[in-house]
Amino acid sequence: MFTTVSNAHAGTIGEDGLHKQDWFSLTFKDVAEDIETASEEGKRLVIIFEQRGCIYCAKMHEELLSDPEVADYIKANFNVVQFNLFGDEEVIDTDGETLTEKTAARKWGIVFTPTMMFLPERTEEGKTTTDIAVSKMPGAFGKWTFLDMFKWVNEKGYEGEEHFQKYHARKIEEARAAGKLIVE
């Protein structure tokens, strides 16, 4: 049973109380397998932690993930797997350990929802998901900060010298110079 939220593009609310997007990936939550699947599709994996009743999660779905520019970019470049911060579904960490969603959240240092964990194109033997994560984004930011983080990860900005904040500031200046209105 799903309930529709106010914005038609904001997804649905599942029985677990979490907002759902029809383009989120439904997997067995074996993180190494999910990274491999995303890589085979020419995409990156992002794990998103949410919780029932999270007003920031609702904001993210209603204002960001329902925005066609944001959603289309993410769908084209990422597989998104949703985890429940307090969930009991089984998860397999990249180091092979079997956990629940809530114990994975503790192990990986996730304390806020929503939090997005961006993963690399390949796993590393014996390393945990948090060890190999290329970036984390806690919170629901404005559209351009949110979208720029996905772009920075997709462009592998974490491998270069330009910190995300510098990248984001540069993108805002470029948009303004091109006459685009950027409102966070």
N, C-alpha and C positions, 0 to 999 in steps of 0.2 A: 504494500500500500504506500503510495507516494502522495504528497500534498504539494500543490503548486504554490510557489511563493509569489509575491505581488508583481514582480517584473517577469513578463513572459519568457525572457531570455535568461533569467536568473537561476534556472534549473528547478529542481524539485527538492523536497525534504524527505529523506528515507525513514524507514522504521527506526533507525538508530539515531534519528534527530539531526543528522548531518545533511547539509545542502549537497545536492548531487548535480553534476553536469553530465549530459548524455555522452559527452566525448571523453570523460575520464576513463582510464583503462581499468578494467576488471581483471585482476590477476590472482594468483595464489599467494602473492606477497612474498615471493622468493626474490629478494632484492637482486642477487647476482643474475638470475634468470631474466628479471625485468630489465636490467641494464643491457643484457645481451639482446633481448627482443627489440628494445628501443634502438640500439645501435644498428641492428639488421634493417630497421625501417628508416635509417638515416636520421634518427632523432636522438634526443637526450632524455634521461629519466629524471623526473622531479617527483619527490614524495611530499605530499601536503598533509600536515597534521591539523586536524580540526576537532572540535568538541561540540556536543549538544548545547544549544543555547548561547553560543558564542556570537556576540553582537559584531565583532570584527570579522568573523567568518561570513556572517550574513552580508555585511558591507562589501566584502571582497566579491561574493557571488553576485550581489545585486548591482554593484557599481563598476566592478572591474571585469569579472569573467563574463558578464553579459554584454560588455562593449565589444562589438564585432572586430574592431582593430586589435584589441588585446586577445580575444579568444582565437581569432584566425591565426595570429602569430604563434600563440602557444600550441594550438592544434597542429600547425605545420612543422613545428620544430621540437616538440616535446611529447612524451607520454607522461601523463599525470596519474599517479596512483595515490588514492586517498587513504589515510590512516586515521583512526579514532584515538585521540590522546589517552582515553580511558578504556579503550576497546580490548576485547579478549580474543580477537581473531589471531590465528597463528601467523607468525612472520619468521622468515629465515634470513638472518643477517648475512652479510657477505663473508663473514668468517665461519659460516656454517652453523652458528648457534641458533636454535629454535627458541623463539620468544613469543610473548603476546604483544599486541600493539602497545599496550601500556608499559610493559617492561622494556620494549625497544625504545620507547620515548624516553624513559629514564636513562637507559644505557647510552643513548645518543645525545643526551642533554637537552631534550626538547621540553620547554617549560611554558611556552606561550602559544596560543592559537590565534590565527593561523600561523604556521611556520612551514616554509618550503625548504626542502633539502635538495640541492642540485647535485646530481651524480655525474661522474665522468663516463666516458664511452666504454671503459673496460674496468673490471674489478682487479684488485691486487690480492694475490694469495695471502690468506691469513689476516687480512686487514678488515676492520669493522666498517660498516657503512659510514659512520661519522668520521673515521680515519680517512676515507677516500673522498668524502664530499668536497666538492670544489667551492661551494658557497652555501650559506643559509640566509634566508630572509624571514625574520620574525615580524609578523604584523601585516596589516592591510594598509598600504601606503596609497598615495595619490596615483592616478593612472600612469603618469610618465615615469615616476620612480619605479613602480611595479613593472611596467613594460620594459624599461631600460635594464632592470636586473636580468630579465629573461634574455634580452639581447646581448648583454655583457657576457653572460654565461655561454650563450650560443656562439658568440664570436671568440670564446676562450680568452676573454679579457683577464681572467685570473692568472693566466700564464705570462702576461706582460707586466710592464712597469706602471701602467695606468690603473690606479685604485678605482674601485667602483664609483666612489663619490666624485672623483675627477672626471671619469667617463660621463657620469650623469650630468654634471655641470656643463661639460663640453656639448653634450647633446641638446641641452636646454638652450645654450647660446647659439648653436647652429640652427635650431628651429626658429628662434627669435630673429636671427639674421635673415632667414628665409621668409620672414613675415608671418610665421605661424604663431598662433596664440597658445601658449603653454600655461595652463592653470593647474596647480597641484591641489 
